[in-house]
Amino acid sequence: MSSLGDGQGLAIGLATAVYITHGDDPGPLLVRSARTGRWMLPAGYMRPGEDSPLQTAGRMLHESTGLALQSPSPLLAIDFHPATAQAAPYQLMVFDGGHLTGRRLNSVHLPDRYDQHETPSFPTLAALEGTTPRLVEFLKHIRKARTAYRPMLLQAGRQVSFNGPGGSEKPWDADPAHTDRHVV
């Protein structure tokens, strides 16, 4: 991997995820990895030939739940994950897949030839709290971004502060000249 100063840039993977809810419960549609047993939003990496992150999100949603991504699908968050000993750095873009009702809710299923996930489900955040607190924290940030109609910048699932520890969550709100800026 090269450094930013050598003119070659830094290779960063791009992944996408889709946040979908149903009913009155704020628990989103999640899939459980067949390999690790961990819960996650329907997500995956962009493949060569895909034209946009939104196209990748649509493919991953269909592969893991049988659902088609509805338009419009606003961006809810960009979550940067720095390199670790186990993984290269990547950027996760989370899109809003809407609220499921009726036939669309009943059509959620695991496609026959897809073996990477177990059956999709809507576990409550309370049910996940004891087993996956970092996922719950991440999902609360995504829900907050959806409610505020404003994309959120995260790093490894945690909200980024622009003003150091305890800094403003919305640094542009303090200065009226910056009210048109977004964190994207």
C-alpha positions as CSV (number, residue, x, y, z in Angstrom):
1,M,0.0,0.0,0.0
2,S,1.4,3.4,-0.9
3,S,1.4,6.6,1.1
4,L,-0.5,9.7,0.1
5,G,2.7,11.6,-0.5
6,D,4.2,9.4,-3.2
7,G,1.8,10.5,-5.9
8,Q,0.2,7.0,-6.2
9,G,-2.7,7.6,-3.7
10,L,-4.0,5.2,-1.1
11,A,-6.2,2.2,-2.1
12,I,-9.4,2.3,-0.2
13,G,-12.2,-0.2,-0.6
14,L,-15.8,1.0,-1.1
15,A,-18.7,-0.8,0.5
16,T,-22.4,0.0,0.6
17,A,-25.2,-0.8,3.0
18,V,-29.0,-0.3,3.0
19,Y,-31.0,0.8,6.1
20,I,-34.7,-0.4,6.0
21,T,-37.3,-0.4,8.7
22,H,-40.9,-1.6,9.2
23,G,-43.7,-1.1,11.7
24,D,-43.3,1.0,14.8
25,D,-40.1,-0.8,16.0
26,P,-36.9,1.1,15.1
27,G,-35.0,-2.1,14.5
28,P,-33.8,-2.2,10.9
29,L,-33.6,-5.1,8.5
30,L,-30.5,-7.1,9.3
31,V,-28.9,-10.2,8.0
32,R,-26.7,-12.6,10.0
33,S,-23.4,-13.7,8.4
34,A,-23.4,-17.5,7.8
35,R,-19.6,-17.4,8.3
36,T,-19.2,-15.3,11.5
37,G,-22.7,-15.3,13.0
38,R,-22.6,-11.5,13.3
39,W,-25.6,-9.3,12.5
40,M,-25.2,-6.6,9.8
41,L,-27.1,-4.4,7.4
42,P,-27.4,-5.8,3.9
43,A,-24.0,-4.7,2.6
44,G,-21.1,-5.5,0.4
45,Y,-18.2,-4.2,-1.6
46,M,-18.4,-2.5,-5.0
47,R,-17.4,-4.8,-7.9
48,P,-15.6,-3.9,-11.1
49,G,-18.2,-2.8,-13.7
50,E,-20.6,-1.3,-11.2
51,D,-21.2,2.4,-12.1
52,S,-22.1,3.8,-8.7
53,P,-22.3,3.0,-5.0
54,L,-26.1,3.1,-5.3
55,Q,-25.9,0.3,-7.9
56,T,-23.8,-1.7,-5.5
57,A,-26.3,-1.1,-2.7
58,G,-29.2,-2.3,-4.9
59,R,-27.3,-5.5,-5.9
60,M,-26.4,-6.3,-2.3
61,L,-29.9,-5.7,-1.0
62,H,-31.4,-7.9,-3.7
63,E,-28.8,-10.7,-3.2
64,S,-29.3,-10.8,0.6
65,T,-33.1,-10.1,1.0
66,G,-34.7,-10.5,-2.5
67,L,-35.8,-6.8,-2.3
68,A,-35.3,-4.2,-5.0
69,L,-33.9,-0.8,-3.8
70,Q,-36.6,1.9,-4.2
71,S,-35.9,5.4,-5.5
72,P,-35.0,7.8,-4.1
73,S,-32.5,6.3,-1.8
74,P,-30.8,9.2,0.0
75,L,-27.3,8.8,1.5
76,L,-27.5,8.5,5.3
77,A,-23.9,8.1,6.3
78,I,-20.3,7.7,5.2
79,D,-18.4,5.5,7.6
80,F,-14.6,5.4,7.2
81,H,-12.8,2.3,8.5
82,P,-9.0,2.8,8.8
83,A,-6.7,-0.1,8.1
84,T,-6.3,-2.7,10.8
85,A,-4.0,-5.8,11.1
86,Q,-6.9,-7.8,9.7
87,A,-8.3,-5.5,7.0
88,A,-7.4,-2.8,4.5
89,P,-9.1,0.6,4.9
90,Y,-12.5,1.0,3.4
91,Q,-15.4,3.5,3.2
92,L,-19.0,2.3,3.9
93,M,-21.8,4.4,2.3
94,V,-25.2,3.7,3.9
95,F,-28.3,4.5,1.9
96,D,-31.9,4.8,3.0
97,G,-34.0,1.9,1.7
98,G,-37.2,3.2,3.1
99,H,-39.9,1.7,5.3
100,L,-41.4,-1.7,4.4
101,T,-45.2,-2.3,4.5
102,G,-47.6,-4.8,3.0
103,R,-46.4,-6.9,0.0
104,R,-42.9,-5.5,0.1
105,L,-42.5,-6.6,3.7
106,N,-43.8,-10.1,2.9
107,S,-41.4,-10.4,0.0
108,V,-38.3,-10.3,2.2
109,H,-36.5,-13.7,1.8
110,L,-33.1,-15.2,1.3
111,P,-32.6,-16.0,-2.3
112,D,-32.0,-19.8,-2.9
113,R,-28.4,-19.6,-4.3
114,Y,-27.2,-17.1,-1.7
115,D,-25.2,-18.8,1.1
116,Q,-23.4,-15.9,2.7
117,H,-26.2,-14.9,5.1
118,E,-28.9,-16.6,7.1
119,T,-32.6,-15.5,6.8
120,P,-33.0,-11.7,7.0
121,S,-34.8,-10.4,10.2
122,F,-35.8,-7.3,12.1
123,P,-34.3,-7.8,15.5
124,T,-35.0,-5.0,18.0
125,L,-32.1,-2.7,19.1
126,A,-32.9,-3.8,22.7
127,A,-32.4,-7.5,21.7
128,L,-29.0,-6.6,20.1
129,E,-27.8,-4.4,22.9
130,G,-26.3,-7.1,25.1
131,T,-24.5,-9.0,22.3
132,T,-23.5,-6.3,19.8
133,P,-23.2,-2.9,21.5
134,R,-21.1,-1.4,18.7
135,L,-23.6,-2.4,16.1
136,V,-26.4,-0.8,18.2
137,E,-24.4,2.4,18.5
138,F,-23.8,2.5,14.7
139,L,-27.5,1.8,14.0
140,K,-28.6,4.6,16.4
141,H,-26.3,7.0,14.4
142,I,-27.9,5.9,11.1
143,R,-31.4,6.3,12.5
144,K,-30.5,9.8,13.8
145,A,-29.2,10.7,10.3
146,R,-32.4,9.5,8.7
147,T,-34.6,11.5,11.2
148,A,-32.5,14.7,10.7
149,Y,-32.5,14.3,6.9
150,R,-28.8,15.0,7.0
151,P,-26.0,12.6,6.1
152,M,-23.6,11.8,8.9
153,L,-19.8,11.3,8.9
154,L,-18.7,8.3,11.0
155,Q,-15.3,6.7,11.7
156,A,-15.5,2.9,12.5
157,G,-19.2,3.4,13.4
158,R,-18.7,6.3,15.7
159,Q,-19.7,9.9,15.0
160,V,-16.8,12.2,14.0
161,S,-16.3,15.4,16.0
162,F,-14.7,18.3,14.1
163,N,-13.7,20.3,17.2
164,G,-11.8,17.7,19.2
165,P,-13.1,15.8,22.3
166,G,-16.5,17.0,23.2
167,G,-16.7,19.2,20.0
168,S,-19.8,20.3,18.3
169,E,-21.8,17.7,16.5
170,K,-22.7,20.2,13.8
171,P,-19.8,22.6,13.5
172,W,-21.4,24.6,10.7
173,D,-24.4,25.5,12.8
174,A,-22.4,28.0,14.9
175,D,-21.6,30.2,12.0
176,P,-24.6,31.3,9.8
177,A,-22.2,31.7,6.8
178,H,-21.8,27.9,6.9
179,T,-25.4,26.8,7.1
180,D,-25.4,25.3,3.6
181,R,-22.5,22.9,4.2
182,H,-23.2,19.2,4.7
183,V,-20.9,16.5,6.1
184,V,-20.4,14.3,3.0
